[in-house]
Amino acid sequence: MPAAADRGSGTATGGPVYIERLARRVQQVHTTLCLGVDPDPESLPDGWPRDVSGIERMAKLLIDAGMPRAAAVKINVAFFEAFGSAGIAALERLRARIPEDVPFIADAKRGDIGTTAARQAAALYDSLGAHAVTASPYLGGEAIEPLLERADRFVYVLCRTSNPGAGELQNLQVESEPLYVHVARRAAQWAEDRANVGLVVGATAPGELDRIRRAVPALAFLVPGVGAQGGDIDAVLRHGPATAGDAGAVGGGSLLVNVSRGIAAAVVGSANPEVAVAAAAESWATTLRC
């Protein structure tokens, strides 16, 4: 688990701010690849147990073989929470495998009333040692303020997601602009006096990605939806990097492109899963080179 100096409470813990940590890692690996760890029990190779031991085995394989090629690691915590205390224990063991110089994102999609969000911040930042989290803006800035007030941590706010039904609400027109643009502009307002706010913008909506980037040139993007979901990689590389502010001043424009199933699928049917995962991660790292 993270060192005690990184787990303290308060507005900062004395560690590097997230954008600095990410910039250093990108400088080392020269890619915007984010290794996504979403171990679905139903997608495990034949013969693997469909329980917590199976998903931990898969996640450990992905982290050990794929992480050296990645700029960051994002773990979807729901796949572990589903197994109760045993799943949380597995998640903590996996977190301990990720060095402190590798940005670790807890994909938890949190956001609630203030007191609840404060406990979410304690769980994800202090107990789990996440450098960044994903959060929903639906309850307003007040609801994610406890996640934002930690100056050395980072929040990726859901803006225009990659799932097929995303447009049902996110594309609603509000005062002549789609809701996702309003979310982006509001996140930029939250970021005016701090450097720890970014957006989740899916690669499956390249037009929306372009529009959001033009609206908020200084925010860091976490982009899911390439690989298995068929997102537009060229559009991501063209419009994903920040072009202004602290995020735009570092390598890759603080862009992270998440790949989960596109790497995990290499395990299925492979006689040497470690080599297969490493090769898949290397291929994606090269595609997303910066």
ABEGO torsion letter per residue (X at the ends): XBBAAAABBEABAGBBBAAAAAAAAAAAAGBABBBBBBBBAAABBBGBBABAAAAAAAAAAAAAAAAAABABBBBBAAAAAAAEAAAAAAAAAAAAABBAABBBBBBAGBEBBAAAAAAAAAAAAAAAGBABBBBBAAAEAAAAAAAAABAABBBBBBABBABAAAAAAAABBBGGBBAAAAAAAAAAAAAAABAABBBBBBAABAAAAAAAAAABAABBBBBBGBEAAGBBAAAAAAAABBABEAAAABBGGGBBBBBBAAAAAAABGBABAAAAAAAAAAAAAAAABX
